[in-house]
């Protein structure tokens, strides 16, 4: 039975004196458990679930809070893989840490390069002939969308009662803990929770990295920005022809056929930005496989 620990620690304000609003932290813990459950399930079962109780092939237990800043450790336990994160770190434990770090950071506006994070781990495992579950970039993009509300709830002690000023999440055993690259605070809450719509359309070119046929939502990598951006097709942009253009770009992206015709597409879209002006998503009104003149 392998296990890996994730610790959520609230710091600042009354949390430093071991006091935190009970309702706020209980709501935050539900978000913490949900985000871990959905991430773990995808890694172990190659499937994105919508309900945390549907987690299969793993259990998540809680260790009692410790003295000091208010913190709680969740232990993810599974018999499928060795997840240990002590000095002899397992490749699967590294992947789970990197996957969760990717989800949290991208959700909070910090871009993580898939090829330089998860991609590197997969190459290292392949070189050592170690079997690890592979999560595609398109799957991670879909997971980010499913975890969004849970991550909002994890901010509650910071933005509702103010009984904490930030939340730091670490992975590993005591003395061998690695923090996620992004801490939760009021600025990250403003990014994930508050959205400003700009109805003035702009033209972009990019490659689709994920797409959900049921919601007409996905993510598109825009070279000019150097990162993927979430998008949604407006109702009048959901014809068979336009969806086919999106699907063809996704097909070529999955095979890394970036030079093939149809890989790069062109869109007309309005922006949704954070309160601080960071681009969060695009509402697409036009899509084409040819440049707009």
C-alpha positions in Angstrom: 0.0 0.0 0.0 1.6 3.3 -1.1 0.7 6.7 0.2 1.4 10.4 -0.3 0.7 13.3 2.0 -0.7 16.8 1.0 -0.9 19.4 3.8 -3.1 22.5 3.6 -1.8 25.1 6.0 -3.6 28.4 6.8 -1.4 31.2 8.0 -1.8 34.8 9.3 -4.5 36.5 11.4 -6.2 34.3 14.1 -5.0 31.0 12.4 -1.5 31.7 13.8 -3.2 31.4 17.3 -4.8 28.1 16.4 -8.2 29.8 15.8 -10.0 29.7 12.5 -13.6 30.1 11.5 -15.2 26.6 11.7 -17.7 27.0 8.9 -15.1 28.6 6.6 -12.5 25.9 7.2 -15.0 23.0 6.9 -16.1 24.4 3.5 -12.4 24.8 2.5 -11.7 21.2 3.5 -14.4 19.9 1.2 -12.8 21.8 -1.6 -9.4 20.4 -0.7 -10.7 16.9 -0.6 -12.6 17.3 -3.9 -9.6 18.7 -5.8 -7.4 15.9 -4.5 -10.0 13.2 -5.3 -10.6 14.4 -8.8 -6.8 14.7 -9.5 -6.0 11.3 -8.0 -8.9 9.6 -9.8 -7.7 10.9 -13.2 -4.1 9.7 -12.6 -5.1 6.2 -11.4 -8.1 5.6 -13.6 -7.6 7.7 -16.8 -11.1 9.3 -16.2 -12.4 12.6 -15.0 -15.2 12.3 -12.5 -17.6 15.1 -11.3 -18.3 13.8 -7.8 -15.5 13.3 -5.2 -17.2 10.2 -3.6 -16.7 8.4 -7.0 -13.0 8.1 -6.3 -11.8 4.6 -7.2 -8.6 2.7 -6.3 -7.6 5.1 -3.6 -8.7 6.5 -0.2 -8.1 9.9 1.3 -7.6 10.0 5.1 -7.1 13.0 7.4 -4.4 13.4 10.1 -5.4 15.6 13.1 -4.3 19.2 12.8 -0.9 20.2 14.3 0.0 23.0 16.6 1.1 26.3 15.1 -0.5 27.7 12.0 -3.8 25.9 11.3 -3.0 22.9 9.1 -4.4 19.6 8.1 -2.8 16.7 6.3 -4.6 14.5 3.8 -3.1 11.1 3.2 -3.8 9.6 -0.2 -3.5 5.8 0.0 -3.6 3.3 -2.9 -2.7 -0.3 -3.6 -2.2 0.3 -7.3 1.1 2.1 -7.2 3.8 3.1 -4.7 3.3 6.8 -4.0 5.8 7.3 -1.2 7.4 10.7 -1.0 10.2 10.2 1.5 13.9 10.2 0.3 13.3 7.4 -2.0 10.7 9.2 -4.0 8.5 7.2 -6.4 7.9 8.3 -10.0 4.1 8.1 -9.5 4.4 10.2 -6.4 6.2 12.8 -8.4 3.6 12.7 -11.1 0.7 13.2 -8.6 2.5 16.1 -7.0 3.2 17.7 -10.4 -0.3 17.1 -11.6 -1.9 18.7 -8.6 0.6 21.6 -8.7 -0.3 22.1 -12.4 -4.0 22.2 -11.6 -3.7 24.6 -8.7 -1.3 26.9 -10.4 -3.1 27.1 -13.7 -6.4 27.7 -11.9 -4.8 30.7 -10.1 -3.3 32.3 -13.1 0.3 30.9 -12.9 1.2 29.2 -16.2 2.9 25.8 -16.0 4.5 24.4 -19.1 3.2 20.8 -19.5 6.3 19.6 -21.4 8.6 21.0 -18.8 6.7 19.6 -15.8 4.7 16.4 -16.4 6.3 15.8 -19.8 9.8 15.7 -18.2 8.6 13.1 -15.6 7.2 10.9 -18.3 10.4 11.0 -20.3 12.5 10.1 -17.3 10.2 7.2 -16.4 10.3 5.9 -20.0 14.1 6.1 -20.0 14.2 4.1 -16.8 11.5 1.7 -18.1 9.2 2.5 -15.2 5.5 2.2 -15.7 3.6 5.3 -14.7 0.1 6.4 -15.6 0.2 9.1 -18.3 -2.2 12.1 -18.2 -2.6 14.0 -21.4 -2.5 17.8 -21.5 -6.0 17.8 -22.8 -7.1 15.8 -19.8 -5.4 18.2 -17.4 -7.1 21.1 -19.1 -10.5 19.4 -18.5 -9.5 18.7 -14.9 -8.7 22.3 -14.2 -12.3 23.3 -15.2 -13.8 20.6 -12.9 -11.7 21.7 -9.9 -12.4 25.4 -10.2 -15.2 25.7 -7.7 -13.3 23.5 -5.2 -10.3 25.8 -5.4 -12.6 28.9 -4.9 -13.9 27.3 -1.7 -10.3 26.7 -0.4 -10.0 30.5 -0.2 -12.9 30.9 2.2 -11.0 31.4 5.5 -9.0 34.1 3.7 -11.8 36.1 2.0 -14.9 35.5 4.2 -14.0 35.6 7.9 -10.5 36.8 7.4 -9.2 34.3 10.0 -6.2 33.6 7.7 -4.3 35.6 5.2 -2.9 32.8 3.0 -3.0 29.1 2.4 0.2 27.1 1.6 -0.1 23.5 0.2 2.8 21.2 0.6 3.4 17.6 -0.5 5.5 14.9 1.3 6.5 13.8 4.7 7.8 16.0 7.5 11.3 17.4 6.7 10.8 16.3 3.1 7.8 18.6 2.1 7.7 20.4 -1.2 5.4 23.4 -1.5 3.2 23.9 -4.6 4.5 26.8 -6.6 1.4 28.9 -5.9 0.0 29.9 -2.5 -3.7 30.9 -2.1 -4.4 34.5 -1.0 -6.7 37.4 -1.8 -5.0 38.1 -5.1 -5.4 34.5 -6.3 -9.1 34.6 -5.1 -9.6 37.8 -7.2 -8.2 36.0 -10.2 -10.3 32.8 -10.0 -13.5 34.4 -8.6 -13.8 37.8 -10.3 -14.2 38.1 -14.1 -14.5 41.2 -16.2 -15.9 40.9 -19.7 -14.7 43.0 -22.6 -17.1 42.8 -25.5 -14.6 44.3 -28.0 -13.5 41.3 -30.2 -9.9 40.5 -31.1 -8.3 38.1 -33.6 -6.1 35.3 -32.3 -4.4 32.3 -33.8 -3.6 29.2 -32.0 -3.9 25.4 -31.6 -6.7 23.7 -29.7 -5.3 21.6 -26.8 -8.6 20.4 -25.3 -12.3 20.5 -26.2 -15.5 19.2 -24.7 -18.3 18.4 -27.2 -21.0 18.7 -24.5 -20.1 22.1 -23.1 -18.5 23.6 -26.2 -15.6 24.6 -24.0 -11.9 23.9 -24.2 -8.4 25.4 -24.2 -6.4 26.9 -27.0 -2.6 27.4 -27.0 -1.9 30.9 -28.4 1.8 31.3 -29.4 1.7 35.1 -29.1 0.8 34.7 -25.4 3.0 31.6 -24.8 0.3 29.8 -22.9 -3.1 28.0 -23.3 -6.3 30.0 -22.7 -9.7 28.6 -21.8 -12.4 29.3 -24.4 -16.1 28.8 -25.1 -17.9 28.8 -28.5 -20.8 31.2 -28.5 -24.2 29.7 -29.4 -24.0 31.1 -33.0 -20.5 29.6 -33.4 -21.5 25.9 -32.9 -22.2 24.8 -36.5 -20.9 21.5 -37.8 -18.3 23.4 -39.9 -17.0 25.4 -37.0 -16.9 22.5 -34.6 -15.1 20.5 -37.3 -12.4 23.2 -37.5 -11.9 23.0 -33.7 -11.8 19.2 -33.7 -9.3 19.0 -36.5 -6.9 21.4 -34.6 -7.3 19.3 -31.5 -6.6 16.1 -33.5 -3.3 17.5 -34.9 -2.3 18.9 -31.5 -2.8 15.4 -29.9 -0.4 14.0 -32.5 1.9 17.0 -32.3 1.4 17.6 -36.0 1.8 21.3 -35.7 2.8 21.8 -39.3 -0.2 20.1 -40.8 -2.9 22.2 -42.4 -5.7 22.8 -39.9 -3.5 22.6 -36.9 -3.3 26.3 -36.5 -6.8 28.0 -36.5 -7.9 31.6 -36.4 -10.6 33.0 -34.0 -12.5 36.2 -33.3 -13.2 36.4 -29.6 -13.9 38.8 -26.8 -11.9 38.6 -23.6 -12.7 37.7 -20.0 -10.0 39.0 -17.7 -9.3 39.0 -14.0 -9.7 42.1 -11.9 -6.0 42.7 -12.4 -6.3 42.5 -16.2 -4.9 39.0 -16.7 -6.6 37.2 -19.6 -8.6 34.2 -18.2 -10.8 33.0 -21.1 -12.1 33.8 -24.6 -15.7 33.8 -25.9 -15.4 32.8 -29.6 -17.7 34.4 -32.1 -15.9 33.2 -35.3 -13.5 30.4 -36.0 -11.7 29.5 -39.3 -8.8 27.4 -40.5 -7.8 30.3 -42.7 -6.5 33.8 -41.7 -8.9 36.6 -41.6 -8.1 39.3 -44.2 
